[in-house]
Amino acid sequence: MTAPRPRSVLPTRVLLDTGPLVALYARDDGRHAAVTQWMAGYRGELHTVEPVLTEAAYFLPARTRAALAELAMSGALQLHTVDAGGYSRIAALMRKYADRDPDWADIALVWLAEAAGITRIATLDVADFSAYRIHGRKRFELELLR
């Protein structure tokens, strides 16, 4: 009798929200050490959208903003662009979650979760990503970096 062959394992895919990016590059952020440690140990694919980089750049000092572009260029981060159909879905999600006053980057990540089939998210935003649903039903699996 032969041992069963191991299933091929797909790389883990995680969405990356703004908070961890800011904490990664802002050494004075209270979560800098936790995020840096998580990033150093993570071996899967990181996916995000351009609005997350824009939002992170807004919160970071000018001297660290170039690091965001370098991260995107390095291939360590899969950067997704919203297509025309994506904007339609984002508009619908903005209307659906209007009572939460959602920010553009968060809703773009919900769109990406739906479009790419990614359910895990590295975030510091527990309240919002506990409320958002993928395709209106599925909860996000939160990688809480605190």
Sequence and secondary structure as in RCSB ss.txt:
>XXXX:A:sequence
MTAPRPRSVLPTRVLLDTGPLVALYARDDGRHAAVTQWMAGYRGELHTVEPVLTEAAYFLPARTRAALAELAMSG
ALQLHTVDAGGYSRIAALMRKYADRDPDWADIALVWLAEAAGITRIATLDVADFSAYRIHGRKRFELELLR
>XXXX:A:secstr
            EEEE HHHHHHHH TTSTTHHHHHHHHHH  SEEEEEHHHHHHHHHHS HHHHHHHHHHHHHT
SEEEE   HHHHHHHHHHHHHTGGG   HHHHHHHHHHHHHT  EEEES HHHHHH EETTTEE EEEE  
